[in-house]
Amino acid sequence: MWIVAAFITMICFGTNNMIFKWSTTNGLSKIHIQFVFYLVAFILTASYAVISGIHQMDIITMILGAVIGILNANGNIQMSKAFEKGPASLTSPLVSVNTIIPILSAALIFNEHITILQWVGIIVILGSAILIQYSPQASGGSIQYMPWLSRILFAIFSFGVLGILMKTSSYLHIDSLNTLICMYGGGAIYLCINSLLARENWQKAELKSGTLVGLFSIFGYSCYFFALNTGTASIVFPIVSLSCLVVVLGGCWIFKERLRSYQVVGVLSAVLGIILTKI
C-alpha cells in the first residue's frame, strides 16, 4: 500500500506543478496562489483535527512543521519562476534531481542501505541533468539560462532539505496531522509576509487555482507521510520525484513544448536513474 501511496503523491505533486506552470503563463501571482493554497489547506487540516481530536503539540513539531512549510513554499516559488525562464518539460526533471539529497541522507543519517544499483541510479540522474541542460539555446534560445538554472538550484535545495525533514518527522514518530497543520500554518504566515511585501494585485483566478492546489496538496502529503511511515524512504523519494513525468508530458501536450533529441535522451535517462534508485 505504501508504494501506491507514493505513486498517488507523485500524481498529486505533478498535477500541482502543472497548475503552477499554467498560472505562470497566465500572469497570476505565484505568491497569491501559494498563500491561498496554504490557507485553505491549514483551515481544512485544522478543522479535521478539531473534529477528530488533535494530538498534543510540542515545540519540535511546530518548528519542524513550519520549516517544512516554508521550504515547500519557497521551492514552489523558485520552480514557478524557473518556469518563466525555461520550458516545463526541462525544468521539472532537473528539479526532481533533489531526490538525491534525501536518498543520501537516508543512508548517512537514518542508516538505510543504498545498493550498488541505487548508486548507479544517482550517477545516471546527475549525468542526465548535465545532458538535459547541455546547450543554453536548446529550445530556440527561449531559455534565460543563468536565471533559469539558479532558480532550479534553489528549488532543488529547498525540496531536498524538505525531504530530509519529512523523514525526520517520520523517524521521530511525530503525528502526521500535527505536522501538516504546522506546515500549512507556518507556510501561510511566511507567504502572507511575502504577499504584503510584494503588494501585487489580487485576481479571482488566483483564489480558484490556490484552492485546487490546496486540495491536491492535502491528499498528496497525507499519502506522502503514510508512505514514509510504513515504507522505505530511499524508495519513496524517487517514486515521488517521478512527478516530473506528469509535467514533461503536460508541457509537451498542453504547452506544445518541443525537445531536442539529446534532451529526450536526457529526460529518459533521468527517469531510468530515478527507477534504479528505487530498486
Backbone bond lengths (Angstrom), bond angles and torsions (degrees), N, CA, C in turn:
res aa  C-N    CA-C-N  psi(-1)  N-CA   C-N-CA  omega(-1)  CA-C   N-CA-C  phi
1 M - - - 1.468 - - 1.531 112.50 -
2 W 1.326 116.27 -33.24 1.465 117.80 -176.90 1.528 112.03 -68.68
3 I 1.340 116.50 -28.59 1.468 119.17 175.71 1.531 109.77 -68.60
4 V 1.339 116.58 -41.10 1.470 120.86 176.37 1.529 109.96 -60.66
5 A 1.348 116.10 -42.85 1.463 120.74 178.72 1.525 110.95 -60.71
6 A 1.346 116.44 -39.85 1.466 120.82 179.34 1.526 110.44 -64.46
7 F 1.342 117.08 -40.10 1.468 120.25 179.21 1.531 111.45 -68.88
8 I 1.345 117.17 -35.09 1.470 120.06 176.27 1.528 109.65 -64.24
9 T 1.342 115.75 -41.40 1.464 120.17 176.08 1.522 110.64 -59.72
10 M 1.325 116.17 -42.54 1.463 121.79 178.95 1.527 110.80 -56.90
11 I 1.334 116.76 -46.92 1.467 121.45 -178.42 1.528 110.99 -66.37
12 C 1.337 116.48 -42.54 1.465 120.46 -179.65 1.532 111.08 -63.64
13 F 1.329 116.74 -45.56 1.463 120.42 -179.26 1.530 110.86 -66.51
14 G 1.337 116.79 -40.04 1.452 120.51 178.17 1.517 112.02 -63.26
15 T 1.340 116.17 -41.82 1.467 120.99 177.86 1.520 111.06 -62.48
16 N 1.343 116.73 -43.92 1.464 120.28 178.17 1.527 111.61 -61.61
17 N 1.339 116.54 -39.51 1.465 119.56 178.70 1.523 111.35 -63.74
18 M 1.336 116.80 -35.08 1.458 120.27 176.60 1.531 110.77 -67.63
19 I 1.337 116.62 -37.18 1.463 120.33 176.81 1.524 110.15 -64.71
20 F 1.346 116.27 -40.37 1.468 119.83 177.36 1.528 110.46 -62.67
21 K 1.331 116.12 -40.75 1.456 120.25 178.41 1.530 110.51 -64.23
22 W 1.325 116.56 -44.57 1.464 120.98 178.54 1.529 110.76 -60.65
23 S 1.336 116.55 -43.28 1.465 120.16 -178.87 1.526 111.16 -64.55
24 T 1.335 116.32 -34.75 1.463 120.64 178.65 1.518 110.84 -65.01
25 T 1.342 116.91 -43.90 1.470 120.84 -178.90 1.529 111.91 -70.22
26 N 1.342 117.06 -17.53 1.471 120.41 -179.29 1.531 112.70 -105.25
27 G 1.321 116.43 13.13 1.461 120.57 173.30 1.514 115.48 71.33
28 L 1.334 118.11 23.13 1.462 120.48 178.35 1.534 110.16 -86.27
29 S 1.311 115.98 153.59 1.463 121.33 -178.13 1.516 111.26 -74.02
30 K 1.324 116.45 125.32 1.467 121.19 177.23 1.526 110.45 -63.11
31 I 1.337 115.41 -40.84 1.460 120.34 -176.98 1.522 111.08 -68.07
32 H 1.326 117.26 -42.10 1.463 121.05 -179.08 1.526 111.32 -63.99
33 I 1.328 116.11 -45.27 1.469 120.04 179.75 1.524 110.21 -61.62
34 Q 1.325 115.65 -42.93 1.469 119.83 179.25 1.525 110.95 -64.63
35 F 1.336 116.89 -41.16 1.469 120.36 -179.02 1.524 110.66 -62.58
36 V 1.335 116.46 -46.89 1.473 120.53 178.69 1.520 109.77 -61.50
37 F 1.331 115.96 -43.88 1.464 121.56 179.69 1.529 110.68 -58.24
38 Y 1.320 117.94 -46.69 1.469 121.37 -179.45 1.521 111.54 -69.42
39 L 1.330 116.64 -40.56 1.460 120.02 -178.33 1.523 110.83 -64.82
40 V 1.337 116.82 -46.20 1.467 121.22 178.53 1.523 110.55 -61.35
41 A 1.331 116.12 -45.61 1.467 120.71 -179.49 1.527 111.14 -63.61
42 F 1.342 116.80 -39.15 1.477 120.41 178.72 1.522 110.90 -64.60
43 I 1.336 116.88 -46.17 1.467 120.82 -179.34 1.529 110.67 -60.98
44 L 1.333 116.98 -44.19 1.466 120.72 -178.06 1.531 111.97 -67.61
45 T 1.341 117.32 -45.85 1.468 119.69 -178.99 1.527 111.34 -68.23
46 A 1.347 117.19 -39.43 1.468 120.58 179.04 1.530 110.69 -66.78
47 S 1.338 116.47 -39.45 1.472 120.52 178.71 1.520 110.76 -64.53
48 Y 1.338 115.92 -42.59 1.464 119.63 178.23 1.529 110.86 -62.45
49 A 1.340 116.17 -39.22 1.463 120.55 -179.85 1.527 111.38 -64.95
50 V 1.335 116.33 -39.75 1.468 120.46 179.34 1.523 110.41 -65.56
51 I 1.332 116.68 -40.84 1.471 121.37 -179.15 1.527 111.40 -70.06
52 S 1.330 116.41 -45.02 1.468 120.38 -175.06 1.525 113.01 -86.15
53 G 1.318 116.91 -16.58 1.459 120.28 -178.46 1.522 111.00 102.01
54 I 1.319 116.68 105.49 1.453 121.08 -175.71 1.529 110.98 -81.74
55 H 1.324 116.66 142.07 1.447 121.10 175.75 1.529 109.34 -78.10
56 Q 1.325 115.36 159.74 1.456 119.75 -177.30 1.537 110.91 -63.23
57 M 1.332 115.10 133.65 1.458 121.89 177.49 1.526 109.64 -87.88
58 D 1.324 116.65 149.33 1.454 120.68 170.10 1.518 108.90 -131.62
59 I 1.322 116.66 170.39 1.458 121.76 -174.33 1.528 111.98 -64.26
60 I 1.349 116.84 -35.08 1.466 120.26 -179.96 1.527 110.17 -64.52
61 T 1.337 116.00 -44.16 1.466 120.24 178.93 1.520 111.12 -61.09
62 M 1.333 116.46 -43.99 1.461 120.25 -177.72 1.526 111.75 -65.27
63 I 1.337 116.19 -43.65 1.467 119.93 -179.45 1.522 110.76 -68.17
64 L 1.334 115.33 -47.50 1.466 120.20 -178.46 1.525 110.75 -61.51
65 G 1.326 117.10 -46.02 1.462 121.11 179.74 1.522 111.90 -63.26
66 A 1.340 116.85 -43.17 1.458 120.43 -179.31 1.523 111.59 -64.05
67 V 1.331 116.91 -41.28 1.469 120.30 179.34 1.529 110.32 -65.56
68 I 1.343 117.37 -40.42 1.461 120.97 176.50 1.527 109.89 -59.44
69 G 1.332 116.62 -43.68 1.453 121.05 -180.00 1.518 112.66 -63.30
70 I 1.321 116.63 -42.18 1.467 121.16 179.72 1.525 110.63 -66.65
71 L 1.336 116.43 -43.36 1.468 119.93 179.12 1.527 111.36 -63.28
72 N 1.332 116.79 -41.09 1.462 120.38 179.51 1.528 110.48 -65.39
73 A 1.336 116.20 -43.09 1.467 120.19 178.76 1.524 110.65 -62.44
74 N 1.328 116.51 -46.13 1.464 119.95 -179.80 1.522 111.33 -65.05
75 G 1.341 117.05 -40.38 1.461 120.44 178.12 1.514 111.95 -61.57
76 N 1.343 116.38 -42.36 1.468 120.09 178.85 1.521 111.76 -66.33
77 I 1.332 116.55 -39.28 1.470 120.22 179.03 1.527 110.02 -64.53
78 Q 1.343 116.44 -45.45 1.462 120.20 179.86 1.530 111.21 -62.95
79 M 1.337 115.86 -40.25 1.460 119.48 178.90 1.534 110.94 -66.50
80 S 1.336 117.01 -39.52 1.461 120.34 178.02 1.526 110.93 -63.24
81 K 1.334 116.38 -38.63 1.460 120.19 178.00 1.525 110.53 -69.62
82 A 1.343 116.59 -32.71 1.468 120.00 175.74 1.525 110.30 -66.69
83 F 1.348 117.90 -34.65 1.461 121.61 176.41 1.533 111.01 -60.23
84 E 1.349 116.52 -30.95 1.464 120.33 179.41 1.527 111.24 -70.89
85 K 1.334 115.80 -29.06 1.463 120.47 -174.12 1.525 112.94 -93.63
86 G 1.339 118.00 -21.07 1.453 120.97 -176.93 1.515 111.50 -154.49
87 P 1.329 118.44 174.00 1.468 122.79 -175.67 1.530 113.24 -71.98
88 A 1.333 115.79 144.35 1.460 121.35 179.96 1.517 111.51 -61.67
89 S 1.345 116.04 -34.97 1.466 120.30 -176.03 1.520 112.33 -68.50
90 L 1.337 118.51 -16.23 1.462 121.31 173.41 1.529 111.42 -102.97
91 T 1.322 115.75 -36.14 1.462 120.64 -176.06 1.526 111.73 -63.05
92 S 1.323 116.50 -48.02 1.463 120.11 -175.04 1.531 113.48 -63.16
93 P 1.349 119.53 -45.70 1.472 118.43 177.51 1.524 112.75 -60.94
94 L 1.326 117.45 -35.83 1.458 119.96 179.35 1.523 111.00 -68.67
95 V 1.334 116.84 -42.80 1.467 120.21 178.10 1.526 110.62 -62.07
96 S 1.340 116.38 -33.02 1.465 120.80 -179.24 1.522 112.80 -67.00
97 V 1.333 116.75 -11.79 1.466 120.08 175.57 1.526 110.47 -62.04
98 N 1.349 117.51 -17.02 1.466 120.95 178.73 1.524 112.05 -57.04
99 T 1.335 117.19 -17.44 1.467 120.03 -179.75 1.526 111.99 -60.73
100 I 1.326 117.06 -23.53 1.470 120.61 179.32 1.523 111.18 -62.11
101 I 1.344 117.09 -37.62 1.470 120.94 -176.44 1.523 111.99 -62.88
102 P 1.345 119.92 -53.89 1.466 118.26 178.53 1.526 113.72 -68.41
103 I 1.347 117.57 -28.43 1.466 118.90 177.26 1.526 109.98 -64.12
104 L 1.323 116.86 -45.87 1.462 120.72 178.20 1.534 111.07 -64.67
105 S 1.339 115.92 -38.30 1.466 118.85 179.33 1.528 111.02 -66.71
106 A 1.344 116.11 -33.49 1.461 119.65 178.26 1.525 110.39 -60.67
107 A 1.337 116.06 -34.36 1.466 120.26 179.15 1.520 111.98 -81.36
108 L 1.326 117.03 -45.17 1.459 120.98 -172.99 1.524 113.50 -80.67
109 I 1.337 116.71 -35.92 1.463 120.40 -175.78 1.521 112.00 -99.42
110 F 1.345 116.44 -43.99 1.462 119.95 -173.77 1.526 113.04 -103.64
111 N 1.347 116.21 8.85 1.474 123.03 172.84 1.525 114.41 58.74
112 E 1.340 116.56 33.82 1.463 119.43 172.60 1.527 108.65 -84.87
113 H 1.325 115.83 140.68 1.465 120.42 -176.78 1.522 110.84 -80.01
114 I 1.340 117.17 131.38 1.457 122.90 175.08 1.523 108.65 -105.67
115 T 1.315 115.98 121.66 1.458 120.97 -176.89 1.531 110.88 -78.22
116 I 1.325 115.11 169.54 1.469 120.28 177.37 1.528 110.30 -61.15
117 L 1.340 117.38 -40.90 1.467 120.93 178.68 1.531 111.32 -60.95
118 Q 1.343 116.55 -38.54 1.454 119.68 178.68 1.525 111.26 -66.20
119 W 1.354 115.85 -38.29 1.460 119.44 176.53 1.535 110.36 -64.45
120 V 1.335 115.95 -39.94 1.470 119.71 176.14 1.527 109.93 -60.67
121 G 1.338 115.98 -41.95 1.454 120.71 178.90 1.520 112.26 -61.11
122 I 1.328 116.76 -41.27 1.464 121.23 179.03 1.525 110.45 -61.69
123 I 1.341 116.04 -44.12 1.469 120.61 179.12 1.526 111.00 -64.48
124 V 1.345 116.59 -40.94 1.472 121.12 178.64 1.526 110.40 -62.84
125 I 1.334 116.99 -40.89 1.462 121.29 179.57 1.530 110.24 -60.96
126 L 1.331 116.53 -46.15 1.460 120.44 179.67 1.530 111.16 -62.88
127 G 1.348 116.54 -43.69 1.464 120.11 178.14 1.514 111.74 -63.05
128 S 1.330 116.39 -37.94 1.467 120.85 179.24 1.517 111.13 -65.11
129 A 1.329 116.28 -39.13 1.459 120.39 179.47 1.532 110.64 -60.35
130 I 1.335 115.76 -40.51 1.467 120.49 178.17 1.528 110.37 -66.67
131 L 1.329 116.46 -41.98 1.464 121.07 -178.60 1.523 111.79 -65.24
132 I 1.331 116.79 -43.52 1.462 121.26 -177.72 1.524 111.54 -60.64
133 Q 1.342 116.57 -39.13 1.458 120.22 -175.78 1.531 111.88 -99.72
134 Y 1.330 117.07 21.45 1.470 122.10 -172.47 1.521 113.87 -51.86
135 S 1.336 117.43 -47.71 1.464 120.36 -175.85 1.515 111.29 -117.90
136 P 1.344 118.38 129.37 1.458 120.79 176.23 1.525 112.50 -60.97
137 Q 1.324 117.81 -22.07 1.466 121.28 179.38 1.527 111.70 -99.41
138 A 1.349 116.52 22.89 1.457 121.09 -172.69 1.519 113.15 -60.22
139 S 1.324 117.69 -27.79 1.464 119.50 -177.98 1.515 110.57 -119.58
140 G 1.326 115.07 50.01 1.456 119.45 176.22 1.513 113.55 72.95
141 G 1.347 117.20 23.88 1.453 120.90 177.78 1.517 113.32 77.74
142 S 1.346 118.75 9.49 1.454 121.51 -176.92 1.524 112.22 -80.44
143 I 1.313 117.64 -12.63 1.454 121.08 -178.32 1.530 110.17 -85.24
144 Q 1.345 116.87 126.29 1.458 121.68 169.48 1.522 105.71 -84.96
145 Y 1.321 116.33 93.25 1.455 122.24 -157.49 1.530 114.61 -60.11
146 M 1.324 118.61 -58.32 1.454 120.20 -174.97 1.538 113.07 -66.21
147 P 1.349 119.37 -44.96 1.470 118.67 175.10 1.527 112.08 -60.13
148 W 1.332 115.56 -39.72 1.472 120.75 178.30 1.521 110.74 -61.20
149 L 1.333 116.53 -48.20 1.460 121.19 -177.37 1.532 111.55 -66.73
150 S 1.340 117.08 -38.83 1.464 119.94 -179.25 1.524 110.90 -65.64
151 R 1.339 117.09 -39.69 1.471 120.33 177.72 1.527 110.14 -64.39
152 I 1.320 116.26 -39.56 1.462 120.68 178.89 1.533 110.69 -63.01
153 L 1.324 116.77 -42.91 1.470 120.95 -179.63 1.524 110.91 -64.12
154 F 1.343 117.33 -41.24 1.462 120.66 177.25 1.525 110.73 -63.14
155 A 1.340 116.27 -40.58 1.464 120.71 179.26 1.528 110.80 -65.64
156 I 1.340 116.61 -41.87 1.466 120.88 178.57 1.521 110.79 -59.48
157 F 1.332 116.07 -44.61 1.468 120.33 179.93 1.525 110.90 -62.99
158 S 1.343 117.47 -46.94 1.461 121.27 -177.94 1.526 111.66 -61.88
159 F 1.337 116.53 -48.97 1.460 120.23 -178.51 1.530 111.67 -69.72
160 G 1.337 116.92 -33.53 1.459 120.31 179.12 1.518 112.15 -65.29
161 V 1.340 116.49 -48.30 1.464 120.72 178.13 1.521 110.33 -65.44
162 L 1.335 116.37 -37.32 1.466 120.88 176.34 1.528 110.63 -56.36
163 G 1.333 116.84 -43.34 1.464 120.70 179.07 1.524 111.86 -60.59
164 I 1.335 116.65 -40.33 1.464 120.83 178.37 1.529 110.28 -62.68
165 L 1.339 116.46 -44.20 1.460 120.56 -178.64 1.526 111.85 -69.20
166 M 1.341 116.69 -33.49 1.469 119.96 174.86 1.520 110.46 -60.98
167 K 1.328 116.29 -45.84 1.457 120.98 178.08 1.518 110.99 -64.87
168 T 1.336 117.07 -37.65 1.467 121.47 177.94 1.520 110.37 -60.86
169 S 1.340 116.26 -43.03 1.457 121.26 178.44 1.526 110.81 -60.05
170 S 1.326 115.49 -43.39 1.463 120.30 177.83 1.522 110.98 -66.18
171 Y 1.349 116.45 -41.68 1.465 122.23 -178.54 1.528 111.42 -62.86
172 L 1.343 116.58 -35.08 1.467 121.75 -179.79 1.531 112.36 -85.20
173 H 1.344 115.90 1.37 1.469 122.58 179.21 1.534 111.94 58.96
174 I 1.334 115.66 38.49 1.463 120.54 176.41 1.528 108.57 -78.96
175 D 1.312 116.23 135.69 1.465 120.44 -179.57 1.525 109.87 -57.56
176 S 1.325 116.78 127.25 1.470 121.16 -174.73 1.524 112.15 -64.08
177 L 1.342 117.97 -33.29 1.468 120.59 179.04 1.524 110.28 -65.55
178 N 1.335 116.85 -42.38 1.461 120.27 176.64 1.528 111.14 -60.50
179 T 1.335 115.54 -42.20 1.459 119.73 179.48 1.518 110.88 -62.95
180 L 1.336 117.05 -42.64 1.462 121.21 179.84 1.528 111.27 -63.18
181 I 1.343 116.70 -42.22 1.467 120.15 179.66 1.527 110.53 -61.21
182 C 1.344 116.11 -46.64 1.469 120.52 179.62 1.524 111.23 -67.97
183 M 1.325 116.17 -36.41 1.462 120.96 178.72 1.529 111.11 -62.11
184 Y 1.334 116.34 -50.72 1.455 119.95 -178.41 1.534 111.77 -71.07
185 G 1.346 116.45 -35.74 1.465 119.65 178.04 1.521 111.73 -66.33
186 G 1.340 116.56 -47.82 1.459 120.76 179.26 1.515 111.90 -63.65
187 G 1.344 116.44 -41.99 1.456 120.54 178.62 1.519 112.21 -64.54
188 A 1.350 116.94 -38.02 1.467 120.93 179.79 1.523 110.98 -64.13
189 I 1.328 116.62 -41.57 1.470 120.41 178.72 1.524 110.18 -64.77
190 Y 1.328 116.64 -44.51 1.470 122.04 178.80 1.528 110.79 -59.18
191 L 1.328 116.48 -44.54 1.467 120.80 -177.77 1.528 112.04 -74.36
192 C 1.329 116.99 -29.80 1.460 121.01 176.24 1.531 109.46 -63.49
193 I 1.325 116.23 -43.45 1.468 121.02 177.63 1.528 110.10 -62.56
194 N 1.345 116.39 -44.49 1.465 120.97 178.58 1.521 111.44 -61.78
195 S 1.327 115.95 -39.03 1.463 120.75 -179.20 1.525 111.08 -65.66
196 L 1.333 116.38 -41.53 1.465 120.47 178.94 1.520 111.09 -65.28
197 L 1.327 116.20 -36.90 1.466 120.11 -179.99 1.529 111.48 -72.19
198 A 1.354 116.35 -37.40 1.464 120.41 -177.66 1.528 112.65 -73.81
199 R 1.344 116.76 -32.90 1.469 122.54 178.79 1.533 112.45 54.26
200 E 1.323 115.98 46.12 1.463 120.45 177.93 1.522 109.91 -87.87
201 N 1.316 116.40 151.32 1.463 121.10 177.71 1.526 110.31 -74.43
202 W 1.334 115.47 139.68 1.455 120.69 -179.91 1.526 110.62 -81.74
203 Q 1.345 115.37 146.24 1.459 121.95 175.21 1.529 108.99 -126.50
204 K 1.320 116.45 147.23 1.463 121.52 -177.75 1.520 112.27 -60.11
205 A 1.337 116.69 -36.46 1.466 120.81 -179.13 1.531 111.97 -62.91
206 E 1.338 116.27 -26.90 1.470 119.92 179.52 1.524 111.22 -66.84
207 L 1.326 116.53 -34.92 1.468 120.98 178.21 1.528 110.59 -66.59
208 K 1.336 116.01 -44.43 1.462 120.32 -179.86 1.528 111.23 -66.66
209 S 1.328 116.74 -46.25 1.467 120.78 -179.04 1.522 110.89 -64.19
210 G 1.335 116.37 -43.54 1.459 120.62 -179.55 1.524 112.48 -62.74
211 T 1.343 115.78 -40.53 1.470 119.90 178.55 1.523 110.86 -63.92
212 L 1.332 116.84 -42.84 1.466 121.31 179.34 1.528 111.02 -62.97
213 V 1.328 116.40 -44.83 1.467 120.73 178.21 1.525 110.37 -61.98
214 G 1.334 116.57 -39.68 1.464 120.86 179.32 1.514 112.63 -60.21
215 L 1.325 116.84 -42.50 1.467 121.19 179.55 1.525 111.20 -65.40
216 F 1.346 116.51 -44.80 1.468 120.00 177.01 1.531 110.52 -62.68
217 S 1.335 116.25 -37.68 1.465 120.47 -177.71 1.528 111.62 -65.73
218 I 1.323 116.83 -44.84 1.467 120.63 179.51 1.526 110.47 -58.51
219 F 1.319 115.85 -48.01 1.458 120.56 -179.20 1.525 110.56 -64.59
220 G 1.352 115.85 -44.26 1.457 120.53 -178.16 1.512 112.82 -64.66
221 Y 1.330 117.22 -46.80 1.469 120.33 -178.21 1.526 112.20 -71.04
222 S 1.329 117.39 -31.09 1.469 119.74 175.44 1.532 109.88 -62.17
223 C 1.333 115.57 -44.10 1.465 120.54 177.03 1.526 111.21 -67.05
224 Y 1.339 116.39 -35.80 1.470 122.53 179.57 1.528 110.07 -60.42
225 F 1.340 116.14 -50.70 1.465 120.26 179.73 1.524 111.40 -63.39
226 F 1.332 116.53 -39.44 1.466 119.76 178.24 1.526 110.42 -61.17
227 A 1.336 116.37 -43.46 1.463 120.62 -179.65 1.523 111.32 -64.53
228 L 1.337 117.04 -41.02 1.466 120.38 179.93 1.524 111.89 -70.25
229 N 1.340 116.46 -34.28 1.471 120.47 -178.95 1.521 112.41 -73.61
230 T 1.336 116.65 -29.10 1.468 119.56 -173.85 1.527 114.00 -113.88
231 G 1.339 116.74 -12.26 1.463 119.94 -176.48 1.514 113.15 -117.77
232 T 1.334 115.64 -162.75 1.460 123.52 -179.69 1.520 109.50 -102.03
233 A 1.341 116.23 120.98 1.465 121.12 -173.68 1.520 112.57 -59.47
234 S 1.336 116.83 -40.25 1.467 120.37 -176.76 1.528 111.90 -67.51
235 I 1.347 117.68 -11.92 1.465 122.09 173.77 1.530 110.55 -99.88
236 V 1.331 116.05 -37.63 1.463 121.06 -178.94 1.530 111.20 -62.32
237 F 1.333 117.27 -46.60 1.468 120.95 -176.09 1.530 112.77 -58.55
238 P 1.346 119.02 -48.13 1.469 118.50 178.83 1.527 113.48 -63.81
239 I 1.340 117.18 -36.48 1.466 119.34 178.43 1.526 109.89 -62.34
240 V 1.321 116.28 -45.85 1.468 120.73 179.79 1.528 110.65 -61.89
241 S 1.340 116.19 -36.87 1.472 119.78 -178.54 1.526 112.03 -67.73
242 L 1.333 117.54 -14.00 1.466 120.38 176.42 1.529 112.07 -69.26
243 S 1.336 116.38 -0.94 1.467 120.15 174.47 1.526 110.80 -57.28
244 C 1.344 115.88 -20.73 1.463 119.60 177.79 1.529 111.33 -60.64
245 L 1.334 117.01 -28.46 1.462 119.94 179.88 1.520 111.53 -64.25
246 V 1.345 115.86 -38.13 1.460 120.09 178.24 1.524 109.47 -60.91
247 V 1.335 115.94 -41.79 1.463 120.39 -178.42 1.521 111.29 -73.21
248 V 1.333 116.94 -38.97 1.467 120.17 178.71 1.528 110.11 -60.32
249 L 1.330 116.23 -49.86 1.459 120.18 -179.45 1.521 111.27 -65.76
250 G 1.341 115.85 -40.54 1.455 119.82 178.78 1.520 112.20 -66.82
251 G 1.342 116.33 -39.05 1.457 120.12 179.07 1.514 112.37 -62.45
252 C 1.328 116.05 -39.43 1.470 120.25 179.40 1.532 111.96 -76.70
253 W 1.323 116.82 -34.04 1.460 120.51 -174.94 1.532 111.43 -85.41
254 I 1.338 116.55 -50.71 1.461 120.31 -174.94 1.530 112.00 -82.29
255 F 1.356 115.80 -45.84 1.460 119.55 -174.77 1.533 113.03 -96.25
256 K 1.338 116.80 4.89 1.467 122.73 175.20 1.530 113.07 54.72
257 E 1.345 116.31 36.59 1.457 119.87 178.15 1.531 109.80 -78.60
258 R 1.329 115.64 150.55 1.457 121.01 -178.38 1.527 110.40 -121.77
259 L 1.310 115.94 141.28 1.461 121.46 178.83 1.520 110.71 -112.83
260 R 1.338 116.58 144.97 1.459 120.99 170.49 1.526 108.70 -70.35
261 S 1.327 116.54 160.61 1.467 120.43 -176.31 1.528 111.50 -60.08
262 Y 1.349 117.41 -41.61 1.463 119.07 -178.16 1.533 110.95 -70.72
263 Q 1.343 116.27 -25.89 1.457 118.84 176.46 1.525 110.98 -73.13
264 V 1.329 116.10 -35.04 1.465 119.91 174.18 1.527 109.57 -60.89
265 V 1.343 115.64 -44.02 1.467 120.23 176.75 1.523 110.01 -59.95
266 G 1.342 116.65 -41.57 1.463 120.55 179.64 1.514 112.44 -63.20
267 V 1.337 116.52 -42.98 1.463 120.34 178.53 1.527 110.65 -63.41
268 L 1.347 116.22 -45.79 1.469 120.57 -178.81 1.529 111.32 -64.80
269 S 1.345 116.38 -39.73 1.470 118.59 179.63 1.521 110.78 -70.54
270 A 1.351 117.37 -30.49 1.466 120.04 175.20 1.523 110.34 -63.61
271 V 1.348 114.85 -43.14 1.468 119.37 176.96 1.530 110.22 -62.68
272 L 1.349 116.41 -41.42 1.467 120.71 178.19 1.519 109.88 -60.42
273 G 1.328 116.49 -44.06 1.458 120.39 179.03 1.503 112.02 -61.19
274 I 1.333 116.41 -43.08 1.464 120.91 178.64 1.527 110.59 -62.14
275 I 1.347 115.60 -41.13 1.478 119.58 179.15 1.529 110.21 -64.96
276 L 1.325 117.56 -41.24 1.461 120.83 179.63 1.520 111.83 -62.46
277 T 1.343 116.92 -34.06 1.460 119.06 -178.96 1.524 112.86 -70.90
278 K 1.337 116.93 -14.19 1.463 118.22 179.28 1.530 113.18 -103.93
279 I 1.336 117.07 1.26 1.474 119.24 179.74 1.530 109.00 -81.04
